[in-house]
Amino acid sequence: MEFKNYEEFWPFYLSQHSKASTRKWHFVGTTFVFVFVLAALFTRNLWLILLAPVTAYAFAWFSHFFIEGNKPATFGHPVWSLRADFRMYRLTLFGKLAEELVKHKKAG
């Protein structure tokens, strides 16, 4: 699929995360990004930063292949997908994702 801009991509991204368990796996994976970055800063072991994307993508891709049953949006739109993942994380963290899903009719 081709999109003109990120805002056009966003509803597609939500549709690719239609199952609550997929979104939960993403949330856990993205949380590990922050854990590894903070651990790297506190321990001054910058190698830990390499674990951030590996762990995050492992959780996310597991959810796509075994729960959602689709191909990760990262494969076709890596930058917008990363941006959307952090947006979904923020909305989940602040209890606003359900509202966004309804707005884009992607509740699941």
TAWO-V387501 format. One record per residue. RES is the residue in three letters. PSI is psi in degrees with one decimal (none if undefined). Layout:
RES:PSI
RES:PSI
This chain:
MET:144.0
GLU:141.8
PHE:144.5
LYS:-30.7
ASN:175.0
TYR:-42.7
GLU:-28.4
GLU:-31.9
PHE:-35.5
TRP:-49.6
PRO:-36.5
PHE:-44.7
TYR:-45.9
LEU:-39.3
SER:-26.9
GLN:-3.1
HIS:49.2
SER:-22.7
LYS:135.8
ALA:-37.4
SER:-32.4
THR:-45.5
ARG:-35.3
LYS:-42.5
TRP:-39.2
HIS:-42.7
PHE:-44.9
VAL:-46.8
GLY:-43.0
THR:-33.8
THR:-39.4
PHE:-28.1
VAL:-49.0
PHE:-39.0
VAL:-48.2
PHE:-37.3
VAL:-45.2
LEU:-41.5
ALA:-40.2
ALA:-40.9
LEU:-43.8
PHE:-35.1
THR:-10.1
ARG:28.4
ASN:91.2
LEU:-14.8
TRP:-27.1
LEU:-27.2
ILE:-30.3
LEU:-27.3
LEU:-22.0
ALA:-58.6
PRO:-34.3
VAL:-48.3
THR:-45.5
ALA:-47.0
TYR:-32.1
ALA:-47.3
PHE:-46.3
ALA:-48.2
TRP:-34.7
PHE:-46.6
SER:-35.6
HIS:-45.9
PHE:-36.5
PHE:-14.2
ILE:-57.7
GLU:-34.1
GLY:34.9
ASN:175.7
LYS:133.7
PRO:138.5
ALA:-21.2
THR:-34.1
PHE:-34.9
GLY:-25.4
HIS:71.1
PRO:-41.8
VAL:-48.0
TRP:-35.1
SER:-42.9
LEU:-44.9
ARG:-43.4
ALA:-35.3
ASP:-44.3
PHE:-32.5
ARG:-44.5
MET:-39.1
TYR:-50.0
ARG:-44.9
LEU:-38.8
THR:-46.7
LEU:-38.2
PHE:12.4
GLY:27.7
LYS:-2.3
LEU:-40.9
ALA:-42.5
GLU:-42.6
GLU:-38.9
LEU:-42.4
VAL:-42.8
LYS:-38.8
HIS:10.2
LYS:44.3
LYS:23.1
ALA:144.4
GLY:none
